[in-house]
Amino acid sequence: MQLYHHPFSLDSQKVRLTLEEKGIDYTSHHVNPLTGKNMDAFFFNMNPSAKVPVFQNGSHIIYDTIEIIQYIERIAEKVSSGGNNLNPSSREVVRWMHKIQEWDAMYLTLFHVPEKYRLYVSKFLRRVIIARMAECPDLAGAYHCKLREAYDIDDKLKNAEVSRRSENHLVRLLDEVELKLGETSYLAGEEFTLADVMLIPVLARIELLNLEEEYINGRPNIADYWVLAKQRPSYKKVIGKYFDGWRRRKTLLKTWCFIRIRSMLRKF
């Protein structure tokens, strides 16, 4: 089993947490969207949306996050039960999974990136798309769609209302989570489930953006839950080691330097 992902990708974290919690072995392939690796023909052929993660098991390829997670769950249940008595997640767990997935972290994240860096990366990625379009004429139509999407995202980031809608959606979600965690230890009951796997990366993204005072600390049930969640071995392996202190700065600096170097080389 192969997983194409990036450590800072929200959906990649959800899938990797599932793999760790279920004890499933896999081969890891880093695909960094900030350096345009998701636009390389090999990856783009697998997933024309150019988004990570992508999960491959033999000839079977999945790139919808919830579908990947449920597929992993079926594999884990099949292994543990010897192929019988499969017990998929309850309706409550699945309901929470879809509710959390409905919130798109992209705009909240990009609005908190300094504009000069955001514009630099955006221009770099558009150049990558145009270059790949010329290299792979058979994929030119799909690449053209990605180019239009890139321009559309840039336009939306000029509209403050887009950011407000993203923030309001997050607030509604967290308020509902706060009420639920006042009744149960975990999001879908007294046991850790895939619903929690979906929630943890959202809280991690909030912390990465230094917004925990606004979104987490004022919600005591979520704050207590978050302390416990960060003690799980899966969190420490998938998120903690990249987000803690110098490791976060090192990863971001490495990405930024890579982009700068590639841009400079293109000028010669």
Disulfide bonds with the S-S distance in Angstrom:
none
